[in-house]
Amino acid sequence: MTYFIVVFRSRSETMKFANILNSYGFKSAFVSTPRKISVSCGISVKIEPKGVQVAKEILKRRQFYTFGGIYYLKGEEYIKI
């Protein structure tokens, strides 16, 4: 199953984003950020593909100063979208 990882450099912004996404009815989970993604505070938010568009809208409307990107796994490589 494909999933996406939303990365921040701040744990507080990571938690804030997950709470906002959950309030819109989209499931998310905290995961350890893969080492291959070097821009991070160590934890990221894992979301399903159907939540990506909502995540982008949240990121566009709110100010997340430490947002590092949205990634998905392709083979053994993480691709930033």
Backbone atoms as SQL, in Angstrom:
CREATE TABLE atoms (id INTEGER PRIMARY KEY, chain TEXT, resi INTEGER, resn TEXT, atom TEXT, x REAL, y REAL, z REAL);
INSERT INTO atoms VALUES
  (1, 'A', 1, 'MET', 'N', 0.830, -1.186, 0.000),
  (2, 'A', 1, 'MET', 'CA', 0.000, 0.000, 0.000),
  (3, 'A', 1, 'MET', 'C', 0.871, 1.245, 0.000),
  (4, 'A', 2, 'THR', 'N', 0.522, 2.190, -0.814),
  (5, 'A', 2, 'THR', 'CA', 1.249, 3.449, -0.884),
  (6, 'A', 2, 'THR', 'C', 0.804, 4.354, 0.262),
  (7, 'A', 3, 'TYR', 'N', 1.760, 5.031, 0.843),
  (8, 'A', 3, 'TYR', 'CA', 1.447, 6.019, 1.854),
  (9, 'A', 3, 'TYR', 'C', 2.414, 7.181, 1.700),
  (10, 'A', 4, 'PHE', 'N', 2.103, 8.277, 2.335),
  (11, 'A', 4, 'PHE', 'CA', 2.905, 9.484, 2.234),
  (12, 'A', 4, 'PHE', 'C', 3.375, 9.887, 3.623),
  (13, 'A', 5, 'ILE', 'N', 4.512, 10.555, 3.664),
  (14, 'A', 5, 'ILE', 'CA', 5.080, 11.034, 4.914),
  (15, 'A', 5, 'ILE', 'C', 5.226, 12.550, 4.816),
  (16, 'A', 6, 'VAL', 'N', 4.630, 13.251, 5.777),
  (17, 'A', 6, 'VAL', 'CA', 4.722, 14.712, 5.831),
  (18, 'A', 6, 'VAL', 'C', 5.769, 15.042, 6.894),
  (19, 'A', 7, 'VAL', 'N', 6.781, 15.798, 6.474),
  (20, 'A', 7, 'VAL', 'CA', 7.959, 16.035, 7.303),
  (21, 'A', 7, 'VAL', 'C', 8.040, 17.490, 7.763),
  (22, 'A', 8, 'PHE', 'N', 8.382, 17.652, 9.030),
  (23, 'A', 8, 'PHE', 'CA', 8.601, 18.971, 9.615),
  (24, 'A', 8, 'PHE', 'C', 9.927, 18.961, 10.374),
  (25, 'A', 9, 'ARG', 'N', 10.483, 20.159, 10.637),
  (26, 'A', 9, 'ARG', 'CA', 11.697, 20.256, 11.429),
  (27, 'A', 9, 'ARG', 'C', 11.375, 20.495, 12.911),
  (28, 'A', 10, 'SER', 'N', 10.104, 20.614, 13.230),
  (29, 'A', 10, 'SER', 'CA', 9.677, 20.898, 14.600),
  (30, 'A', 10, 'SER', 'C', 8.648, 19.858, 15.052),
  (31, 'A', 11, 'ARG', 'N', 8.866, 19.299, 16.218),
  (32, 'A', 11, 'ARG', 'CA', 7.909, 18.317, 16.750),
  (33, 'A', 11, 'ARG', 'C', 6.557, 18.960, 17.034),
  (34, 'A', 12, 'SER', 'N', 6.558, 20.188, 17.520),
  (35, 'A', 12, 'SER', 'CA', 5.282, 20.832, 17.833),
  (36, 'A', 12, 'SER', 'C', 4.463, 21.074, 16.567),
  (37, 'A', 13, 'GLU', 'N', 5.116, 21.456, 15.482),
  (38, 'A', 13, 'GLU', 'CA', 4.387, 21.638, 14.226),
  (39, 'A', 13, 'GLU', 'C', 3.934, 20.299, 13.651),
  (40, 'A', 14, 'THR', 'N', 4.711, 19.255, 13.856),
  (41, 'A', 14, 'THR', 'CA', 4.315, 17.916, 13.417),
  (42, 'A', 14, 'THR', 'C', 3.022, 17.516, 14.112),
  (43, 'A', 15, 'MET', 'N', 2.962, 17.710, 15.410),
  (44, 'A', 15, 'MET', 'CA', 1.766, 17.348, 16.177),
  (45, 'A', 15, 'MET', 'C', 0.580, 18.246, 15.819),
  (46, 'A', 16, 'LYS', 'N', 0.838, 19.526, 15.631),
  (47, 'A', 16, 'LYS', 'CA', -0.221, 20.467, 15.257),
  (48, 'A', 16, 'LYS', 'C', -0.833, 20.058, 13.913),
  (49, 'A', 17, 'PHE', 'N', 0.007, 19.742, 12.944),
  (50, 'A', 17, 'PHE', 'CA', -0.481, 19.337, 11.628),
  (51, 'A', 17, 'PHE', 'C', -1.331, 18.074, 11.725),
  (52, 'A', 18, 'ALA', 'N', -0.865, 17.074, 12.460),
  (53, 'A', 18, 'ALA', 'CA', -1.605, 15.819, 12.604),
  (54, 'A', 18, 'ALA', 'C', -2.963, 16.062, 13.252),
  (55, 'A', 19, 'ASN', 'N', -3.019, 16.914, 14.247),
  (56, 'A', 19, 'ASN', 'CA', -4.289, 17.221, 14.912),
  (57, 'A', 19, 'ASN', 'C', -5.258, 17.907, 13.957),
  (58, 'A', 20, 'ILE', 'N', -4.769, 18.836, 13.153),
  (59, 'A', 20, 'ILE', 'CA', -5.627, 19.521, 12.187),
  (60, 'A', 20, 'ILE', 'C', -6.137, 18.521, 11.154),
  (61, 'A', 21, 'LEU', 'N', -5.257, 17.694, 10.635),
  (62, 'A', 21, 'LEU', 'CA', -5.654, 16.699, 9.637),
  (63, 'A', 21, 'LEU', 'C', -6.697, 15.746, 10.213),
  (64, 'A', 22, 'ASN', 'N', -6.498, 15.309, 11.429),
  (65, 'A', 22, 'ASN', 'CA', -7.464, 14.423, 12.088),
  (66, 'A', 22, 'ASN', 'C', -8.812, 15.114, 12.281),
  (67, 'A', 23, 'SER', 'N', -8.802, 16.420, 12.537),
  (68, 'A', 23, 'SER', 'CA', -10.058, 17.153, 12.726),
  (69, 'A', 23, 'SER', 'C', -10.876, 17.209, 11.436),
  (70, 'A', 24, 'TYR', 'N', -10.221, 17.028, 10.294),
  (71, 'A', 24, 'TYR', 'CA', -10.909, 16.960, 9.008),
  (72, 'A', 24, 'TYR', 'C', -11.388, 15.540, 8.696),
  (73, 'A', 25, 'GLY', 'N', -11.138, 14.616, 9.600),
  (74, 'A', 25, 'GLY', 'CA', -11.611, 13.253, 9.425),
  (75, 'A', 25, 'GLY', 'C', -10.657, 12.327, 8.693),
  (76, 'A', 26, 'PHE', 'N', -9.408, 12.733, 8.541),
  (77, 'A', 26, 'PHE', 'CA', -8.408, 11.897, 7.878),
  (78, 'A', 26, 'PHE', 'C', -7.492, 11.279, 8.922),
  (79, 'A', 27, 'LYS', 'N', -7.293, 9.995, 8.814),
  (80, 'A', 27, 'LYS', 'CA', -6.420, 9.297, 9.753),
  (81, 'A', 27, 'LYS', 'C', -4.963, 9.630, 9.462),
  (82, 'A', 28, 'SER', 'N', -4.208, 9.733, 10.515),
  (83, 'A', 28, 'SER', 'CA', -2.771, 9.919, 10.387),
  (84, 'A', 28, 'SER', 'C', -2.104, 9.193, 11.541),
  (85, 'A', 29, 'ALA', 'N', -0.818, 8.988, 11.403),
  (86, 'A', 29, 'ALA', 'CA', -0.049, 8.325, 12.459),
  (87, 'A', 29, 'ALA', 'C', 1.323, 8.972, 12.537),
  (88, 'A', 30, 'PHE', 'N', 1.872, 8.978, 13.732),
  (89, 'A', 30, 'PHE', 'CA', 3.244, 9.453, 13.895),
  (90, 'A', 30, 'PHE', 'C', 4.183, 8.294, 13.606),
  (91, 'A', 31, 'VAL', 'N', 5.211, 8.569, 12.819),
  (92, 'A', 31, 'VAL', 'CA', 6.217, 7.558, 12.488),
  (93, 'A', 31, 'VAL', 'C', 7.601, 8.184, 12.625),
  (94, 'A', 32, 'SER', 'N', 8.580, 7.355, 12.848),
  (95, 'A', 32, 'SER', 'CA', 9.963, 7.836, 12.820),
  (96, 'A', 32, 'SER', 'C', 10.299, 8.202, 11.385),
  (97, 'A', 33, 'THR', 'N', 10.915, 9.337, 11.225),
  (98, 'A', 33, 'THR', 'CA', 11.294, 9.773, 9.885),
  (99, 'A', 33, 'THR', 'C', 12.423, 8.887, 9.373),
  (100, 'A', 34, 'PRO', 'N', 12.267, 8.341, 8.173),
  (101, 'A', 34, 'PRO', 'CA', 13.344, 7.520, 7.608),
  (102, 'A', 34, 'PRO', 'C', 14.653, 8.308, 7.493),
  (103, 'A', 35, 'ARG', 'N', 15.752, 7.650, 7.737),
  (104, 'A', 35, 'ARG', 'CA', 17.063, 8.315, 7.692),
  (105, 'A', 35, 'ARG', 'C', 17.375, 8.921, 6.328),
  (106, 'A', 36, 'LYS', 'N', 16.806, 8.362, 5.297),
  (107, 'A', 36, 'LYS', 'CA', 17.051, 8.882, 3.944),
  (108, 'A', 36, 'LYS', 'C', 16.461, 10.271, 3.739),
  (109, 'A', 37, 'ILE', 'N', 15.524, 10.649, 4.590),
  (110, 'A', 37, 'ILE', 'CA', 14.955, 11.996, 4.537),
  (111, 'A', 37, 'ILE', 'C', 15.646, 12.794, 5.628),
  (112, 'A', 38, 'SER', 'N', 16.571, 13.635, 5.246),
  (113, 'A', 38, 'SER', 'CA', 17.439, 14.282, 6.229),
  (114, 'A', 38, 'SER', 'C', 16.837, 15.527, 6.870),
  (115, 'A', 39, 'VAL', 'N', 15.748, 16.060, 6.323),
  (116, 'A', 39, 'VAL', 'CA', 15.147, 17.277, 6.864),
  (117, 'A', 39, 'VAL', 'C', 14.051, 16.888, 7.831),
  (118, 'A', 40, 'SER', 'N', 14.371, 16.839, 9.127),
  (119, 'A', 40, 'SER', 'CA', 13.329, 16.397, 10.046),
  (120, 'A', 40, 'SER', 'C', 13.724, 16.565, 11.498),
  (121, 'A', 41, 'CYS', 'N', 12.695, 16.538, 12.343),
  (122, 'A', 41, 'CYS', 'CA', 12.900, 16.570, 13.786),
  (123, 'A', 41, 'CYS', 'C', 12.962, 15.148, 14.349),
  (124, 'A', 42, 'GLY', 'N', 12.754, 14.156, 13.487),
  (125, 'A', 42, 'GLY', 'CA', 12.812, 12.768, 13.935),
  (126, 'A', 42, 'GLY', 'C', 11.489, 12.043, 13.850),
  (127, 'A', 43, 'ILE', 'N', 10.384, 12.798, 13.918),
  (128, 'A', 43, 'ILE', 'CA', 9.080, 12.168, 13.730),
  (129, 'A', 43, 'ILE', 'C', 8.355, 12.867, 12.584),
  (130, 'A', 44, 'SER', 'N', 7.524, 12.116, 11.892),
  (131, 'A', 44, 'SER', 'CA', 6.763, 12.642, 10.775),
  (132, 'A', 44, 'SER', 'C', 5.334, 12.132, 10.878),
  (133, 'A', 45, 'VAL', 'N', 4.497, 12.628, 9.981),
  (134, 'A', 45, 'VAL', 'CA', 3.103, 12.218, 9.946),
  (135, 'A', 45, 'VAL', 'C', 2.881, 11.342, 8.719),
  (136, 'A', 46, 'LYS', 'N', 2.390, 10.142, 8.948),
  (137, 'A', 46, 'LYS', 'CA', 2.096, 9.201, 7.872),
  (138, 'A', 46, 'LYS', 'C', 0.625, 9.356, 7.501),
  (139, 'A', 47, 'ILE', 'N', 0.349, 9.546, 6.194),
  (140, 'A', 47, 'ILE', 'CA', -1.027, 9.703, 5.742),
  (141, 'A', 47, 'ILE', 'C', -1.293, 8.798, 4.543),
  (142, 'A', 48, 'GLU', 'N', -2.560, 8.519, 4.321),
  (143, 'A', 48, 'GLU', 'CA', -2.983, 7.720, 3.182),
  (144, 'A', 48, 'GLU', 'C', -3.081, 8.620, 1.953),
  (145, 'A', 49, 'PRO', 'N', -3.040, 8.040, 0.760),
  (146, 'A', 49, 'PRO', 'CA', -3.112, 8.840, -0.469),
  (147, 'A', 49, 'PRO', 'C', -4.326, 9.760, -0.540),
  (148, 'A', 50, 'LYS', 'N', -5.474, 9.323, -0.019),
  (149, 'A', 50, 'LYS', 'CA', -6.671, 10.157, -0.105),
  (150, 'A', 50, 'LYS', 'C', -6.571, 11.423, 0.752),
  (151, 'A', 51, 'GLY', 'N', -5.619, 11.491, 1.657),
  (152, 'A', 51, 'GLY', 'CA', -5.444, 12.669, 2.494),
  (153, 'A', 51, 'GLY', 'C', -4.427, 13.668, 1.979),
  (154, 'A', 52, 'VAL', 'N', -3.762, 13.351, 0.875),
  (155, 'A', 52, 'VAL', 'CA', -2.686, 14.225, 0.377),
  (156, 'A', 52, 'VAL', 'C', -3.211, 15.588, -0.047),
  (157, 'A', 53, 'GLN', 'N', -4.303, 15.619, -0.775),
  (158, 'A', 53, 'GLN', 'CA', -4.832, 16.903, -1.251),
  (159, 'A', 53, 'GLN', 'C', -5.261, 17.781, -0.082),
  (160, 'A', 54, 'VAL', 'N', -5.903, 17.190, 0.916),
  (161, 'A', 54, 'VAL', 'CA', -6.308, 17.949, 2.102),
  (162, 'A', 54, 'VAL', 'C', -5.067, 18.435, 2.847),
  (163, 'A', 55, 'ALA', 'N', -4.054, 17.595, 2.935),
  (164, 'A', 55, 'ALA', 'CA', -2.798, 17.990, 3.593),
  (165, 'A', 55, 'ALA', 'C', -2.185, 19.198, 2.893),
  (166, 'A', 56, 'LYS', 'N', -2.180, 19.176, 1.578),
  (167, 'A', 56, 'LYS', 'CA', -1.628, 20.312, 0.814),
  (168, 'A', 56, 'LYS', 'C', -2.416, 21.588, 1.088),
  (169, 'A', 57, 'GLU', 'N', -3.735, 21.467, 1.164),
  (170, 'A', 57, 'GLU', 'CA', -4.571, 22.640, 1.445),
  (171, 'A', 57, 'GLU', 'C', -4.302, 23.185, 2.844),
  (172, 'A', 58, 'ILE', 'N', -4.179, 22.301, 3.813),
  (173, 'A', 58, 'ILE', 'CA', -3.872, 22.735, 5.182),
  (174, 'A', 58, 'ILE', 'C', -2.530, 23.462, 5.212),
  (175, 'A', 59, 'LEU', 'N', -1.550, 22.892, 4.546),
  (176, 'A', 59, 'LEU', 'CA', -0.215, 23.495, 4.530),
  (177, 'A', 59, 'LEU', 'C', -0.218, 24.850, 3.823),
  (178, 'A', 60, 'LYS', 'N', -1.068, 24.999, 2.827),
  (179, 'A', 60, 'LYS', 'CA', -1.151, 26.249, 2.084),
  (180, 'A', 60, 'LYS', 'C', -1.832, 27.344, 2.913),
  (181, 'A', 61, 'ARG', 'N', -2.876, 26.973, 3.676),
  (182, 'A', 61, 'ARG', 'CA', -3.667, 27.953, 4.413),
  (183, 'A', 61, 'ARG', 'C', -3.091, 28.323, 5.769),
  (184, 'A', 62, 'ARG', 'N', -2.353, 27.425, 6.368),
  (185, 'A', 62, 'ARG', 'CA', -1.797, 27.672, 7.699),
  (186, 'A', 62, 'ARG', 'C', -0.300, 27.933, 7.573),
  (187, 'A', 63, 'GLN', 'N', 0.258, 28.541, 8.580),
  (188, 'A', 63, 'GLN', 'CA', 1.687, 28.838, 8.537),
  (189, 'A', 63, 'GLN', 'C', 2.454, 27.780, 9.307),
  (190, 'A', 64, 'PHE', 'N', 3.127, 26.928, 8.561),
  (191, 'A', 64, 'PHE', 'CA', 4.015, 25.925, 9.132),
  (192, 'A', 64, 'PHE', 'C', 5.425, 26.293, 8.669),
  (193, 'A', 65, 'TYR', 'N', 6.154, 26.959, 9.528),
  (194, 'A', 65, 'TYR', 'CA', 7.473, 27.476, 9.156),
  (195, 'A', 65, 'TYR', 'C', 8.520, 26.381, 9.007),
  (196, 'A', 66, 'THR', 'N', 8.274, 25.218, 9.591),
  (197, 'A', 66, 'THR', 'CA', 9.291, 24.167, 9.562),
  (198, 'A', 66, 'THR', 'C', 8.914, 23.012, 8.642),
  (199, 'A', 67, 'PHE', 'N', 7.939, 23.221, 7.773),
  (200, 'A', 67, 'PHE', 'CA', 7.522, 22.184, 6.837),
  (201, 'A', 67, 'PHE', 'C', 8.687, 21.815, 5.929),
  (202, 'A', 68, 'GLY', 'N', 8.968, 20.490, 5.832),
  (203, 'A', 68, 'GLY', 'CA', 10.100, 20.013, 5.036),
  (204, 'A', 68, 'GLY', 'C', 9.714, 19.319, 3.747),
  (205, 'A', 69, 'GLY', 'N', 8.456, 18.921, 3.603),
  (206, 'A', 69, 'GLY', 'CA', 8.020, 18.296, 2.366),
  (207, 'A', 69, 'GLY', 'C', 7.113, 17.102, 2.606),
  (208, 'A', 70, 'ILE', 'N', 6.534, 16.637, 1.496),
  (209, 'A', 70, 'ILE', 'CA', 5.707, 15.427, 1.500),
  (210, 'A', 70, 'ILE', 'C', 6.429, 14.412, 0.620),
  (211, 'A', 71, 'TYR', 'N', 6.604, 13.217, 1.130),
  (212, 'A', 71, 'TYR', 'CA', 7.367, 12.175, 0.442),
  (213, 'A', 71, 'TYR', 'C', 6.548, 10.897, 0.313),
  (214, 'A', 72, 'TYR', 'N', 6.890, 10.103, -0.699),
  (215, 'A', 72, 'TYR', 'CA', 6.357, 8.743, -0.803),
  (216, 'A', 72, 'TYR', 'C', 7.498, 7.818, -1.192),
  (217, 'A', 73, 'LEU', 'N', 7.334, 6.561, -0.877),
  (218, 'A', 73, 'LEU', 'CA', 8.375, 5.568, -1.127),
  (219, 'A', 73, 'LEU', 'C', 8.172, 4.945, -2.499),
  (220, 'A', 74, 'LYS', 'N', 9.219, 5.000, -3.318),
  (221, 'A', 74, 'LYS', 'CA', 9.207, 4.359, -4.635),
  (222, 'A', 74, 'LYS', 'C', 10.444, 3.478, -4.695),
  (223, 'A', 75, 'GLY', 'N', 10.210, 2.165, -4.660),
  (224, 'A', 75, 'GLY', 'CA', 11.337, 1.241, -4.572),
  (225, 'A', 75, 'GLY', 'C', 11.991, 1.390, -3.212),
  (226, 'A', 76, 'GLU', 'N', 13.236, 1.822, -3.221),
  (227, 'A', 76, 'GLU', 'CA', 13.953, 2.069, -1.970),
  (228, 'A', 76, 'GLU', 'C', 14.277, 3.542, -1.781),
  (229, 'A', 77, 'GLU', 'N', 13.648, 4.392, -2.593),
  (230, 'A', 77, 'GLU', 'CA', 13.942, 5.800, -2.575),
  (231, 'A', 77, 'GLU', 'C', 12.706, 6.611, -2.183),
  (232, 'A', 78, 'TYR', 'N', 12.885, 7.643, -1.381),
  (233, 'A', 78, 'TYR', 'CA', 11.787, 8.533, -1.031),
  (234, 'A', 78, 'TYR', 'C', 11.768, 9.696, -2.013),
  (235, 'A', 79, 'ILE', 'N', 10.609, 9.918, -2.619),
  (236, 'A', 79, 'ILE', 'CA', 10.433, 10.946, -3.626),
  (237, 'A', 79, 'ILE', 'C', 9.622, 12.082, -3.021),
  (238, 'A', 80, 'LYS', 'N', 10.114, 13.292, -3.180),
  (239, 'A', 80, 'LYS', 'CA', 9.399, 14.473, -2.673),
  (240, 'A', 80, 'LYS', 'C', 8.400, 14.933, -3.726),
  (241, 'A', 81, 'ILE', 'N', 7.178, 15.216, -3.248),
  (242, 'A', 81, 'ILE', 'CA', 6.175, 15.707, -4.214),
  (243, 'A', 81, 'ILE', 'C', 5.961, 17.191, -4.032);
